[in-house]
């Protein structure tokens, strides 16, 4: 967070990318059979320990001696830190503890279906959500400047549009490819996981959109209570519904619960800023993105692509759905897509 706050985004992204690629490569190299489970767990544990490398660069940006020499109790800072930490704990109830409930009530096989689908979609959410992470320090700076609120409102519109644009695309892509992707990536034994991934894909769009309100606005403005409240509600909704649903509907039930939970959290994130942001203006164009995603999924559902190797089918489906998605956006004259196209044309000219 120190480097993000200082605007050193390139340093964070580069090192995180190297670490994750190294860990992924290690899994393929060293994990080959069920007996290698301990190796898999060890590799994943190193993911968190690897972040210690950021400490080596801190002395170049922060006087560490001064920091430690001035450490003292400050109730104001402690309460502010606590208000940020507690929501992180609440989040674990609906992105981690839900998996514990699935394992207890539905068994390890259903847990594997749910856990792997969540792992896949959360990795995409992290990538799309990097937009908010990168721009959060800039947003905080703008709020302190003259006419800062007007600039923030303008930037929020742009970031919301692009986050929804990208999030909706990945949602449509996963929904279209879910069944074939599961068989290709995890083998036929995971075929029942297809519907779980299909449902889970919807949270890519929802979380990517809602996180802009949370990270770029409420958090950057120091509105910690508004930032935290949706997480607490989400934790209650998730635990309650999972206990009611998972026993009967298993992994699919858990996927529906996380979808409902993320919808509630996203709605609350929007609701807490309703008096400060021109939501009607934001929504006026975004319905086109949702329509484009729905049309893409429906069209691809009636176009059978069953020729060649399974990987070839996935590639063809992805190319085709991309063309359909972009064509519908352009047909609806969606602003964000037109803006990207205009920039591309100007650079080529």
N, C-alpha and C positions, 0 to 999 in steps of 0.2 A: 504493500500500500504506500510505502514511503516513495518508491520510485514512480508509481503511478501519480501520486500527488505532485511530484516534481516535474511531471511531464516526460519522464524517461520511459516512454512506452516501448520504443524499439528494443531497449535493453531487456525489458521484461518479456516481451513476446518472443524474441530470439532465443533467450535462454529456456523459457518454458517449452518452446517448440523442440529444441535440441533434446531436452530431458524426456519429453513424451515420445519422441521418435526413438530414442535410445531404449526406453522401457518397452515400447512396442516391438522393436527388433529383438530385444532380449527374450520376450515371451515366445516369439517364433523360433528362436535359436535353441532355447533351453527347455521349453515345455513341450513334451511330445506324447506323454501317456499319463493316465490317472495318478500314478505314483509320483508325478512331478508337481503335485498340488502345492507342496511346501515351497517349491521354487517359485511358483506363480504368486503365492502369498508374499514371499520375500521381495519379489520384484515390485509388486504393488505397494508394499510398505516403503520401499526406497523412494517412491514418488514423492512422499511428504518430506522425507529427510533430505532429498536433493535440493529443496528450496533454501537450505542453509548456505548455499553458494552466494546468495544475495548479500549475506552479512559481510562478505569479504570486500564488497564494493562500498559499503556504507561510509567508511572513513573518508572517502573521496568527496562525499556530499554533506556529511554531518560530522561535527566535532564530537566524537563519542565520549571523550573524557569530560567535556562540558555537560553532555547529556547525563552521564551517570553521577557526576558531582552535584548536579542540581535536582536529583531525584528526591521528591518529597511528597507527602500526602496532600492531595488537592481534591476536595470533595466534588467540585464542579467537573473536573476532568474525569474523575472516577465514574460519576453518574452518567456522563456523556458516553464514556467507553462501555459502560454496562448496558446502556440503551442500544448500543450497536451489537453487543455480544449476545444478548438474550434472543433477538430475532434469529440469529444464526443457529441457536440451539433449537428454537421452534421449527426452523426449516427442516432439521433432521427428522422430525416426526413425520413429515410427509415425503421425504426423499430418501430416507434410510430406514426409519422404524417401520414404515409400511412393509418393507421387505421382510422384516422380522415376523410381522403378523402373517404375511403370506406363507412363509416357511412353517410357522406353527400350525396354521389352520388348513393349508392346502398341500403341504409336502414339498420336498426338495425339487422335484421335477417342475412343478408349477412355479416355484420360486425362480428356477433357472430361466423359464420363459419370461417372467416378469422382469427379473433383474437385468437380463441381457438386453431386452427391449428398451428399458430405461437408460442403461449405459449408452446405448447407441444414440438415442434421441437427445440425451443430456450433453453428449459431446458436440452435437450440432448446435444446441442451444448456447453452449459456451462460445462457439465460434461466432455465431450471429450476435450474441450479447457483448462481444468485444467492442462493438461500436459504442455502447454505453460506457464501458470501462475506459476507453480511450478519451472520450469527450467529457467525462465527469469533471476532471480538474479544470478544463476550459470553461465549463458551465459555472463552476464555483467562482472563477475569476470574473466572469461576465456579470454575475449578480452583484458584485461589489462596485462595478463601474457605473458611470452616469448613463441613463437610459438602458441599463443592463437588463431589466425585466423585459423590455420590448425585444431585445436581441435574443433573450432566452426563449421567448414565445416563438420567435421565428425559427430558431434552431431546433426547438422541440418538434415543430411541424415537420421539418426535413428529416430528422432522425427517426421519428415515428413512422413516416411513410416508408423510408428505406428499410427499417427493421421489419415492418410488416411485409414489405415486398419480398425480401429475402426469406423471412420465416415462412410465409405462405408457399413460396416455391418449394422449399425443402419438405414442408408438410405434404404437399401434393406429390412430390417425388417419392417419398417414403410410402405413402398410401398406395400409389400405383404399383410400386415395386415390392411391397412388403412380403408377399408370399414367396415370390421367386428369390428375393434377396436372402430370406431366411434359409431356404434350402441350399442356395449356393454358398453362403457364408458359414452356416452352422451345420450343414448336411441335412439329409432327409429326416433324421431322428428329431429335428427341431421343427418340423413342418407345422405342428399345432401352435407354434408361436406366432405364425403369420397374422392372425386376427389381433393378437396382443400388440404387435408392433404397429399394425394398422391404426388401432385406437390411440396408442401412445404417440403416434406421429403428430396428432393434433396439438399436443402441448408445445411443440416447437414454435408454432406461430403465436400461441397465447402467451407463453413465458417471454419470448423475445420482445413482444409488444409491451407487456406490462412492466418489464424491467426498466424500460426507458423512463416511465413515470417514477419508479422507485429510486433508481440509481442516479439518474440525471437531474431529477427535480427535488424530490423530498429529501434525499440524502445529501445532495450538494448544497441545499439550502439549510441544512441542519434541522430539518423538521423530523426529528427522530421518532416521536410518538406516531406521527402519520406513517412514517416508514415502517415501524414495527407492527402496528395493528393488523395489517393483512396477514402477516406471518402467523400471529397468534390464532387468528380465526381459522386460517388454513390448517394449522396443526390440529385443532379441535375437530374440524370437519373430516380430515383425513382419518384420524384414529377412530372416530365414531363410526363412519361409514365402512371402513375396512373391517371392523369387528362384526358389523351386521352383514356384510356382503361376501367377503372372501371365502368363508366356509362353504357357501353354496356355489358361487360362481367362479371361484379360484382366480387364476391369473387374469382372465378377462374381466372379472369383477374388480380386481385391483386396478387394472388399467382404466376402467370407467371411473373409479373413485379418484384416481390421481388427475384425470381430466376434469372432473367436477371441482376438485380442490383448486386446481390451477385457474379455472374459470372464476371461482369465487375470489381468489387472491387478486387476479387481474382486475376484476370489477371493482374491488375495494381500493386498489391502487389508483384507479381512475377517479373513483368517488371522492377520495380524500383531497383531491386537488381541483374539484369541480368549480370552486369559487375563484380560483386563481388563474386558470388556463381556459382559453376559448375552445372548449371541447367540440362544440358544434362545427367550428371551422376545421378542426382536425379530422372529424369524422366525414366531412362532406365529400372527400375524395377517396377515402379508404375503403368504402364499400365496393369500389371497382376492383380492388385487389382481391377481396374475398370472392367476388363473383368469378373472377378469372381463375382462381384456384379451384372452385367448385366445378366450373365448366371443364377444366382440364382433367379432373378426376373422373367426371362422368363420361367424357368422350373416350378417355383411355380404357374405361371399363367395357366399352362395346367394340374396341378394336383388338382382336386377338392377335398376339404376336407369339407364335409358338414354333418358330423355325430356328434351326441351328443350335449351337451350344447355349446353355443357360446364361452364361456370362454375356454372350452376344445379344440375347434377348433383352437383358437388363440394359445394355448400352443403347440398343435401338429404342426401347421404351423411354429411356431418359432423354434421348435426343428429341424424340417425337413429342413428349410431354412439354419439353422446354419450348419447342417451336409453338405449340398450341397456347401455352401460358403467355408467351410474349405477344403472340398474334392477338389474343383476346384483350390484353392490356392496351395494345396500340389501337385496337378497334374501339375500345371504350375511352380512348384519349386520356389515359391515366397519367397524371402530372409527373410523378416521380420517374416513371419509365420513359416518358418523353424527355425529361430533363437529362437522364443518362444518355439517351440516344443523341440528343443535341450536342452534348459534350464530346461524344465519340466522333460525330461527324465533323465538329470544329477541329478536333485534333488531327483528323485525317486530311482536312483541307489544307 
